[in-house]
Structures are given as structure tokens and as C-alpha cells.
Amino acid sequence: MKTLAKPFQRSVASLSGGLWSVTGGNSKVLIQSPGFVTYYQQTYFDLAGMTIDDKTLFFKAIQMQRTFTPEFTAGATGDSLMEMILLTQHPIAEADLLAKFVDPLDQLTFEEIVYCEARVYAKTIDEGNLAFPMLVHNNVASGARATASDRVYCYHIMSLSAVTPGSGVSSGVVPTVMMIIGADAKEEPDFQYLMRLKRSYDLQNEPDRD
């Protein structure tokens, strides 16, 4: 089994003068208001070296490793961070990322989703002045279908929000997330491989379904 690793770098979202800015890991803002900011990072795994010689890639293990827990500056009870990591067999346009963030499985099939992890962190009355919000939800979905594609596309979407804009969280740090993929490249019968190659091509080139 081959092991591939790629990070989503540490990011920081900061509020100043009613506007949010984000830094780290080539982060880009999707939407914002004084009370929240939603932004994302993207990258991809290059599988070309594993799918050469007409071989099919079979996913064996997928894991997300975090170096630390998210951190808030200031913040009040109910302030939260929503985080999603989405690995797919075809690219997603920036304009469609918000729809996937709301409900990825309503927009994509298990065949298209290699891995999806959604987490919610929130400040609760139990932490007091602790800077680290609690993990309150963690959901994972994974199709992890075999593929003849030469790429897996990766998206890290984050949304930081305050219950009371202007008096809640003023900055948030999301630590580095390391994506780990374990996979085997194996030969298949010619017809089966050609059909899978066609499907991989179709997934990479079809428009998003909204």
C-alpha cells in the first residue's frame, strides 16, 4: 500500500473595522458580514504516478490528522466554527462551494465523494474564559470508490461566526490539518478499466449539479 500526505496549512481569520481578513494556506474568503466569515483552501493529490500503466487506484485508508485544536480570541457562549474537509473526484467551482458546505451529499453522490468530514466547534458555558472552543459535532461520510483518475481534489471550508456581531469572537485560528491517503494501484480487466477511466473523465469534466 502506498501512503500519500498533504497538508491544509494553518489559517487565521481576524475581524477589524467590521471586515474580516484571512491569512495562511492561500485562504480565500467566500462570504462575510461583521458577524461571520466563510473561507476556504484548496489543493489536490496528484495520482498520476500511481495510475500509470493503466492501473486502477483502490483507496484503503483515509485519515485527517490535526496538530492542535482551533483557538478563539475573545468570544462568547454560542460563538462557533464550522469546518468541512471534502475530497472529490472532480473539481468544484468556487461559486458552488457554499452549496456543498451546507449539504455536500445533497449535491454530490457517494461515487463522487472520496471523503467528507464536517465538524462544529462552539464556545459553551463550560469553558469559561478558555480560548479553545469545544468540539460539539463530528460527522464523516466516505464513498472511497476506486478510480482511474489522476487527481483527487481537496477543499477545506471554514465558517467562523459570532452570536452577537462586534462583541463576540474577533479572530480564530484553525491549525494545520494533514490529509493521509493509503491506496493500492492494481490492474483490472481491460473492459472494466476502460469503463472506470471513462467515468473518471466524465466526473472531472461534467458541470456541477445544483
GULOKOL-92236 format. One record per residue (C-alpha): residue number from 1; residue in one letter; chain; z, x negated, y negated. Coordinates in nm, 3 decimals. Layout:
% GULOKOL-92236
{mise->NUM; drenvex->a; marvex->A; up->Z; east->X; north->Y}
...
END
This chain:
% GULOKOL-92236
{mise->1; drenvex->m; marvex->A; up->0.000; east->0.000; north->0.000}
{mise->2; drenvex->k; marvex->A; up->-0.090; east->-0.123; north->-0.349}
{mise->3; drenvex->t; marvex->A; up->0.152; east->-0.075; north->-0.637}
{mise->4; drenvex->l; marvex->A; up->0.036; east->-0.023; north->-0.995}
{mise->5; drenvex->a; marvex->A; up->0.262; east->-0.015; north->-1.301}
{mise->6; drenvex->k; marvex->A; up->0.201; east->0.071; north->-1.665}
{mise->7; drenvex->p; marvex->A; up->0.447; east->0.149; north->-1.948}
{mise->8; drenvex->f; marvex->A; up->0.469; east->0.405; north->-2.222}
{mise->9; drenvex->q; marvex->A; up->0.629; east->0.192; north->-2.492}
{mise->10; drenvex->r; marvex->A; up->0.946; east->0.278; north->-2.684}
{mise->11; drenvex->s; marvex->A; up->0.882; east->0.515; north->-2.974}
{mise->12; drenvex->v; marvex->A; up->1.080; east->0.618; north->-3.282}
{mise->13; drenvex->a; marvex->A; up->1.038; east->0.938; north->-3.485}
{mise->14; drenvex->s; marvex->A; up->1.202; east->0.938; north->-3.830}
{mise->15; drenvex->l; marvex->A; up->1.237; east->1.206; north->-4.099}
{mise->16; drenvex->s; marvex->A; up->1.219; east->1.108; north->-4.465}
{mise->17; drenvex->g; marvex->A; up->1.149; east->1.330; north->-4.765}
{mise->18; drenvex->g; marvex->A; up->1.059; east->1.623; north->-4.540}
{mise->19; drenvex->l; marvex->A; up->0.792; east->1.429; north->-4.348}
{mise->20; drenvex->w; marvex->A; up->0.811; east->1.269; north->-4.003}
{mise->21; drenvex->s; marvex->A; up->0.668; east->0.932; north->-3.914}
{mise->22; drenvex->v; marvex->A; up->0.636; east->0.788; north->-3.564}
{mise->23; drenvex->t; marvex->A; up->0.611; east->0.425; north->-3.458}
{mise->24; drenvex->g; marvex->A; up->0.577; east->0.239; north->-3.130}
{mise->25; drenvex->g; marvex->A; up->0.333; east->0.258; north->-2.843}
{mise->26; drenvex->n; marvex->A; up->0.037; east->0.374; north->-3.054}
{mise->27; drenvex->s; marvex->A; up->0.210; east->0.710; north->-3.105}
{mise->28; drenvex->k; marvex->A; up->0.016; east->0.983; north->-3.284}
{mise->29; drenvex->v; marvex->A; up->0.154; east->1.298; north->-3.449}
{mise->30; drenvex->l; marvex->A; up->0.013; east->1.627; north->-3.319}
{mise->31; drenvex->i; marvex->A; up->0.201; east->1.871; north->-3.542}
{mise->32; drenvex->q; marvex->A; up->0.507; east->1.862; north->-3.768}
{mise->33; drenvex->s; marvex->A; up->0.728; east->2.051; north->-4.013}
{mise->34; drenvex->p; marvex->A; up->1.062; east->1.950; north->-4.169}
{mise->35; drenvex->g; marvex->A; up->1.235; east->2.093; north->-3.861}
{mise->36; drenvex->f; marvex->A; up->1.035; east->1.928; north->-3.583}
{mise->37; drenvex->v; marvex->A; up->0.769; east->1.678; north->-3.488}
{mise->38; drenvex->t; marvex->A; up->0.547; east->1.672; north->-3.179}
{mise->39; drenvex->y; marvex->A; up->0.364; east->1.350; north->-3.099}
{mise->40; drenvex->y; marvex->A; up->0.207; east->1.170; north->-2.807}
{mise->41; drenvex->q; marvex->A; up->0.098; east->0.844; north->-2.647}
{mise->42; drenvex->q; marvex->A; up->-0.188; east->0.795; north->-2.405}
{mise->43; drenvex->t; marvex->A; up->-0.319; east->0.532; north->-2.167}
{mise->44; drenvex->y; marvex->A; up->-0.485; east->0.516; north->-1.826}
{mise->45; drenvex->f; marvex->A; up->-0.470; east->0.339; north->-1.492}
{mise->46; drenvex->d; marvex->A; up->-0.790; east->0.151; north->-1.409}
{mise->47; drenvex->l; marvex->A; up->-0.851; east->0.214; north->-1.038}
{mise->48; drenvex->a; marvex->A; up->-1.194; east->0.053; north->-1.021}
{mise->49; drenvex->g; marvex->A; up->-1.060; east->-0.243; north->-0.826}
{mise->50; drenvex->m; marvex->A; up->-0.912; east->-0.010; north->-0.564}
{mise->51; drenvex->t; marvex->A; up->-1.209; east->0.224; north->-0.524}
{mise->52; drenvex->i; marvex->A; up->-1.477; east->-0.040; north->-0.480}
{mise->53; drenvex->d; marvex->A; up->-1.680; east->-0.049; north->-0.158}
{mise->54; drenvex->d; marvex->A; up->-1.696; east->0.333; north->-0.153}
{mise->55; drenvex->k; marvex->A; up->-1.328; east->0.377; north->-0.074}
{mise->56; drenvex->t; marvex->A; up->-1.108; east->0.676; north->-0.148}
{mise->57; drenvex->l; marvex->A; up->-0.769; east->0.639; north->-0.316}
{mise->58; drenvex->f; marvex->A; up->-0.475; east->0.815; north->-0.147}
{mise->59; drenvex->f; marvex->A; up->-0.157; east->0.845; north->-0.356}
{mise->60; drenvex->k; marvex->A; up->0.156; east->0.759; north->-0.158}
{mise->61; drenvex->a; marvex->A; up->0.430; east->0.749; north->-0.422}
{mise->62; drenvex->i; marvex->A; up->0.461; east->0.820; north->-0.795}
{mise->63; drenvex->q; marvex->A; up->0.774; east->0.737; north->-0.993}
{mise->64; drenvex->m; marvex->A; up->0.887; east->0.723; north->-1.354}
{mise->65; drenvex->q; marvex->A; up->1.143; east->0.456; north->-1.443}
{mise->66; drenvex->r; marvex->A; up->1.332; east->0.466; north->-1.774}
{mise->67; drenvex->t; marvex->A; up->1.501; east->0.170; north->-1.936}
{mise->68; drenvex->f; marvex->A; up->1.760; east->0.386; north->-2.115}
{mise->69; drenvex->t; marvex->A; up->1.830; east->0.739; north->-2.239}
{mise->70; drenvex->p; marvex->A; up->1.696; east->0.890; north->-2.566}
{mise->71; drenvex->e; marvex->A; up->1.906; east->0.844; north->-2.879}
{mise->72; drenvex->f; marvex->A; up->1.952; east->1.062; north->-3.188}
{mise->73; drenvex->t; marvex->A; up->2.060; east->0.972; north->-3.540}
{mise->74; drenvex->a; marvex->A; up->2.285; east->1.245; north->-3.677}
{mise->75; drenvex->g; marvex->A; up->2.206; east->1.571; north->-3.501}
{mise->76; drenvex->a; marvex->A; up->2.390; east->1.896; north->-3.441}
{mise->77; drenvex->t; marvex->A; up->2.452; east->2.120; north->-3.142}
{mise->78; drenvex->g; marvex->A; up->2.119; east->2.259; north->-3.023}
{mise->79; drenvex->d; marvex->A; up->1.901; east->1.979; north->-3.158}
{mise->80; drenvex->s; marvex->A; up->1.666; east->1.877; north->-2.881}
{mise->81; drenvex->l; marvex->A; up->1.396; east->1.651; north->-2.742}
{mise->82; drenvex->m; marvex->A; up->1.128; east->1.787; north->-2.511}
{mise->83; drenvex->e; marvex->A; up->0.937; east->1.524; north->-2.316}
{mise->84; drenvex->m; marvex->A; up->0.640; east->1.556; north->-2.082}
{mise->85; drenvex->i; marvex->A; up->0.456; east->1.293; north->-1.880}
{mise->86; drenvex->l; marvex->A; up->0.121; east->1.412; north->-1.750}
{mise->87; drenvex->l; marvex->A; up->-0.116; east->1.219; north->-1.522}
{mise->88; drenvex->t; marvex->A; up->-0.454; east->1.379; north->-1.460}
{mise->89; drenvex->q; marvex->A; up->-0.790; east->1.307; north->-1.301}
{mise->90; drenvex->h; marvex->A; up->-0.981; east->1.383; north->-1.620}
{mise->91; drenvex->p; marvex->A; up->-0.922; east->1.311; north->-1.990}
{mise->92; drenvex->i; marvex->A; up->-0.765; east->1.573; north->-2.218}
{mise->93; drenvex->a; marvex->A; up->-0.881; east->1.611; north->-2.577}
{mise->94; drenvex->e; marvex->A; up->-0.615; east->1.568; north->-2.845}
{mise->95; drenvex->a; marvex->A; up->-0.676; east->1.924; north->-2.966}
{mise->96; drenvex->d; marvex->A; up->-0.581; east->2.058; north->-2.621}
{mise->97; drenvex->l; marvex->A; up->-0.262; east->1.858; north->-2.567}
{mise->98; drenvex->l; marvex->A; up->-0.035; east->2.117; north->-2.730}
{mise->99; drenvex->a; marvex->A; up->-0.154; east->2.384; north->-2.487}
{mise->100; drenvex->k; marvex->A; up->-0.083; east->2.153; north->-2.194}
{mise->101; drenvex->f; marvex->A; up->0.260; east->2.075; north->-2.341}
{mise->102; drenvex->v; marvex->A; up->0.351; east->2.446; north->-2.344}
{mise->103; drenvex->d; marvex->A; up->0.243; east->2.504; north->-1.983}
{mise->104; drenvex->p; marvex->A; up->0.027; east->2.243; north->-1.807}
{mise->105; drenvex->l; marvex->A; up->-0.006; east->2.440; north->-1.485}
{mise->106; drenvex->d; marvex->A; up->-0.146; east->2.737; north->-1.674}
{mise->107; drenvex->q; marvex->A; up->-0.430; east->2.517; north->-1.800}
{mise->108; drenvex->l; marvex->A; up->-0.481; east->2.273; north->-1.511}
{mise->109; drenvex->t; marvex->A; up->-0.485; east->2.308; north->-1.133}
{mise->110; drenvex->f; marvex->A; up->-0.283; east->2.106; north->-0.884}
{mise->111; drenvex->e; marvex->A; up->-0.610; east->1.939; north->-0.788}
{mise->112; drenvex->e; marvex->A; up->-0.644; east->1.802; north->-1.140}
{mise->113; drenvex->i; marvex->A; up->-0.277; east->1.708; north->-1.188}
{mise->114; drenvex->v; marvex->A; up->-0.176; east->1.383; north->-1.028}
{mise->115; drenvex->y; marvex->A; up->0.180; east->1.410; north->-1.163}
{mise->116; drenvex->c; marvex->A; up->0.367; east->1.613; north->-1.424}
{mise->117; drenvex->e; marvex->A; up->0.727; east->1.566; north->-1.533}
{mise->118; drenvex->a; marvex->A; up->0.893; east->1.777; north->-1.804}
{mise->119; drenvex->r; marvex->A; up->1.240; east->1.701; north->-1.944}
{mise->120; drenvex->v; marvex->A; up->1.460; east->1.859; north->-2.208}
{mise->121; drenvex->y; marvex->A; up->1.745; east->1.670; north->-2.376}
{mise->122; drenvex->a; marvex->A; up->1.983; east->1.851; north->-2.611}
{mise->123; drenvex->k; marvex->A; up->2.296; east->1.797; north->-2.816}
{mise->124; drenvex->t; marvex->A; up->2.574; east->2.016; north->-2.679}
{mise->125; drenvex->i; marvex->A; up->2.933; east->2.076; north->-2.786}
{mise->126; drenvex->d; marvex->A; up->3.049; east->1.841; north->-2.510}
{mise->127; drenvex->e; marvex->A; up->2.913; east->1.519; north->-2.665}
{mise->128; drenvex->g; marvex->A; up->3.092; east->1.536; north->-2.999}
{mise->129; drenvex->n; marvex->A; up->2.954; east->1.251; north->-3.211}
{mise->130; drenvex->l; marvex->A; up->2.787; east->1.073; north->-2.920}
{mise->131; drenvex->a; marvex->A; up->2.437; east->0.957; north->-3.018}
{mise->132; drenvex->f; marvex->A; up->2.286; east->1.034; north->-2.678}
{mise->133; drenvex->p; marvex->A; up->2.175; east->1.391; north->-2.601}
{mise->134; drenvex->m; marvex->A; up->2.233; east->1.535; north->-2.254}
{mise->135; drenvex->l; marvex->A; up->1.954; east->1.587; north->-2.002}
{mise->136; drenvex->v; marvex->A; up->1.963; east->1.965; north->-1.950}
{mise->137; drenvex->h; marvex->A; up->1.632; east->2.030; north->-1.767}
{mise->138; drenvex->n; marvex->A; up->1.412; east->1.817; north->-1.542}
{mise->139; drenvex->n; marvex->A; up->1.105; east->1.960; north->-1.367}
{mise->140; drenvex->v; marvex->A; up->0.839; east->1.782; north->-1.159}
{mise->141; drenvex->a; marvex->A; up->0.502; east->1.905; north->-1.028}
{mise->142; drenvex->s; marvex->A; up->0.251; east->1.694; north->-0.843}
{mise->143; drenvex->g; marvex->A; up->-0.080; east->1.758; north->-0.671}
{mise->144; drenvex->a; marvex->A; up->-0.143; east->1.387; north->-0.600}
{mise->145; drenvex->r; marvex->A; up->-0.475; east->1.468; north->-0.433}
{mise->146; drenvex->a; marvex->A; up->-0.689; east->1.184; north->-0.305}
{mise->147; drenvex->t; marvex->A; up->-0.956; east->1.074; north->-0.549}
{mise->148; drenvex->a; marvex->A; up->-1.274; east->0.871; north->-0.572}
{mise->149; drenvex->s; marvex->A; up->-1.234; east->0.843; north->-0.949}
{mise->150; drenvex->d; marvex->A; up->-1.191; east->0.503; north->-1.110}
{mise->151; drenvex->r; marvex->A; up->-0.925; east->0.623; north->-1.358}
{mise->152; drenvex->v; marvex->A; up->-0.602; east->0.820; north->-1.384}
{mise->153; drenvex->y; marvex->A; up->-0.539; east->0.943; north->-1.741}
{mise->154; drenvex->c; marvex->A; up->-0.180; east->0.936; north->-1.866}
{mise->155; drenvex->y; marvex->A; up->-0.018; east->1.131; north->-2.151}
{mise->156; drenvex->h; marvex->A; up->0.336; east->1.114; north->-2.288}
{mise->157; drenvex->i; marvex->A; up->0.410; east->1.411; north->-2.516}
{mise->158; drenvex->m; marvex->A; up->0.738; east->1.438; north->-2.709}
{mise->159; drenvex->s; marvex->A; up->0.880; east->1.700; north->-2.943}
{mise->160; drenvex->l; marvex->A; up->1.194; east->1.636; north->-3.148}
{mise->161; drenvex->s; marvex->A; up->1.345; east->1.939; north->-3.321}
{mise->162; drenvex->a; marvex->A; up->1.649; east->2.037; north->-3.528}
{mise->163; drenvex->v; marvex->A; up->1.811; east->2.380; north->-3.525}
{mise->164; drenvex->t; marvex->A; up->1.871; east->2.353; north->-3.900}
{mise->165; drenvex->p; marvex->A; up->1.598; east->2.154; north->-4.077}
{mise->166; drenvex->g; marvex->A; up->1.737; east->1.897; north->-4.319}
{mise->167; drenvex->s; marvex->A; up->2.088; east->1.890; north->-4.174}
{mise->168; drenvex->g; marvex->A; up->2.014; east->1.812; north->-3.808}
{mise->169; drenvex->v; marvex->A; up->1.868; east->1.516; north->-3.623}
{mise->170; drenvex->s; marvex->A; up->1.694; east->1.278; north->-3.864}
{mise->171; drenvex->s; marvex->A; up->1.549; east->1.033; north->-3.612}
{mise->172; drenvex->g; marvex->A; up->1.506; east->1.000; north->-3.240}
{mise->173; drenvex->v; marvex->A; up->1.435; east->0.707; north->-3.010}
{mise->174; drenvex->v; marvex->A; up->1.252; east->0.757; north->-2.680}
{mise->175; drenvex->p; marvex->A; up->1.291; east->0.445; north->-2.464}
{mise->176; drenvex->t; marvex->A; up->1.014; east->0.283; north->-2.262}
{mise->177; drenvex->v; marvex->A; up->0.901; east->0.473; north->-1.954}
{mise->178; drenvex->m; marvex->A; up->0.744; east->0.271; north->-1.673}
{mise->179; drenvex->m; marvex->A; up->0.495; east->0.460; north->-1.458}
{mise->180; drenvex->i; marvex->A; up->0.476; east->0.337; north->-1.097}
{mise->181; drenvex->i; marvex->A; up->0.195; east->0.444; north->-0.862}
{mise->182; drenvex->g; marvex->A; up->0.176; east->0.347; north->-0.496}
{mise->183; drenvex->a; marvex->A; up->-0.160; east->0.412; north->-0.329}
{mise->184; drenvex->d; marvex->A; up->-0.387; east->0.314; north->-0.040}
{mise->185; drenvex->a; marvex->A; up->-0.764; east->0.272; north->-0.060}
{mise->186; drenvex->k; marvex->A; up->-0.932; east->0.384; north->0.263}
{mise->187; drenvex->e; marvex->A; up->-1.278; east->0.459; north->0.390}
{mise->188; drenvex->e; marvex->A; up->-1.382; east->0.818; north->0.464}
{mise->189; drenvex->p; marvex->A; up->-1.686; east->0.961; north->0.643}
{mise->190; drenvex->d; marvex->A; up->-1.989; east->0.940; north->0.413}
{mise->191; drenvex->f; marvex->A; up->-2.028; east->1.314; north->0.353}
{mise->192; drenvex->q; marvex->A; up->-1.659; east->1.364; north->0.277}
{mise->193; drenvex->y; marvex->A; up->-1.656; east->1.064; north->0.042}
{mise->194; drenvex->l; marvex->A; up->-1.969; east->1.181; north->-0.143}
{mise->195; drenvex->m; marvex->A; up->-1.822; east->1.529; north->-0.195}
{mise->196; drenvex->r; marvex->A; up->-1.499; east->1.378; north->-0.327}
{mise->197; drenvex->l; marvex->A; up->-1.694; east->1.142; north->-0.553}
{mise->198; drenvex->k; marvex->A; up->-1.888; east->1.439; north->-0.694}
{mise->199; drenvex->r; marvex->A; up->-1.566; east->1.632; north->-0.754}
{mise->200; drenvex->s; marvex->A; up->-1.408; east->1.333; north->-0.930}
{mise->201; drenvex->y; marvex->A; up->-1.716; east->1.304; north->-1.150}
{mise->202; drenvex->d; marvex->A; up->-1.708; east->1.675; north->-1.230}
{mise->203; drenvex->l; marvex->A; up->-1.338; east->1.661; north->-1.326}
{mise->204; drenvex->q; marvex->A; up->-1.394; east->1.372; north->-1.564}
{mise->205; drenvex->n; marvex->A; up->-1.688; east->1.537; north->-1.738}
{mise->206; drenvex->e; marvex->A; up->-1.609; east->1.908; north->-1.748}
{mise->207; drenvex->p; marvex->A; up->-1.464; east->2.058; north->-2.068}
{mise->208; drenvex->d; marvex->A; up->-1.100; east->2.168; north->-2.079}
{mise->209; drenvex->r; marvex->A; up->-1.033; east->2.529; north->-1.982}
{mise->210; drenvex->d; marvex->A; up->-0.818; east->2.708; north->-2.237}
END
